[in-house]
Every structure is written in C-alpha cells, then in structure tokens.
C-alpha cells in the first residue's frame, strides 16, 4: 500500500500575455520545487485540456533534466 509522506505542493501554471502556458516559466517553477526537495508536485485543479498541456510540459522538463 502506498503511503503519502512528506511535502506535496501544487505547481502554479504561469501564462504568457497571449493566454498560452508559458512553458519556460513552468519549467522554472518545477525546477524550484525540485530544488526545494519537495516530495511530490501536484498538477491539477484546472480544466482538463490545460492540465494535459501542463503534464506534457512536466514530461518535457523531466526529460531535459535527465539528459
């Protein structure tokens, strides 16, 4: 059974002036949360289409960090 322990925090989703997700700023948000050594990052609380774009950004950021 999985037990949640530690600090889980939501990640804000920054937007550009044109209303699109600012992926560079979102990567900075995720990086700062990782550097703060949180135990989990919560993505959600938004309409599904936006959440899907946010998840794509998380995966893009994660893959860039892995290289």
N, C-alpha and C positions, 0 to 999 in steps of 0.2 A: 504494500500500500504506500502511495506517495504522500509524504507529509510536507506541507509548506513551512519552511523555517527561514528566518532572516528578513531582509528588507526587500519588498516588491513595490516598485513605484511605477506610476503611469508615465509614459513619454508624451510630451506635448507634440503636436504636429504643426510645425511652422508653415505658413503660407506666404507666397510671393504676392506682390501687388496685383497680379492678374488673377488671383484666386487659386492658382495651382499650388500643389505641395512644393515647398522649397526643399528639394532633396539634399542639397549640400548642407543646409542648416539642420535638417533632420539627422543627417549623419553626425553632425557636431553634437546634437542632443544625445544621441545614442552613445557616442564616444565619451561624453562627460559622465553619463550614468555608469558606463563600464569602468571608467577611471575611479569613480566614487565607490566601486566594488559592491554595488547593489547585487542582491541575489537573483533578482528577476526583474524584467521590464514588461510592463503591461501595455499592450497595444489594443486600443478599442475605445468604445464609448462614442463612436462616430457612425455615420451611415456606412453601410456595407461597402459600397463602391470606393469610398475614401479609405476605409480600413484595408481593403485589398491593395490599394496603391501604397499604403503605409507599409504593409507586410512585404511587398515587393522591394521597397526601399531598404527595409531591415535586412532582407536576404542579400541585396546588392552590397550593402555596407559590410555585412558579415563576411562575404566572400572576398571583398577587397582587403579586409583586415587579415584574412587567412593567408594571403599571398606574401 
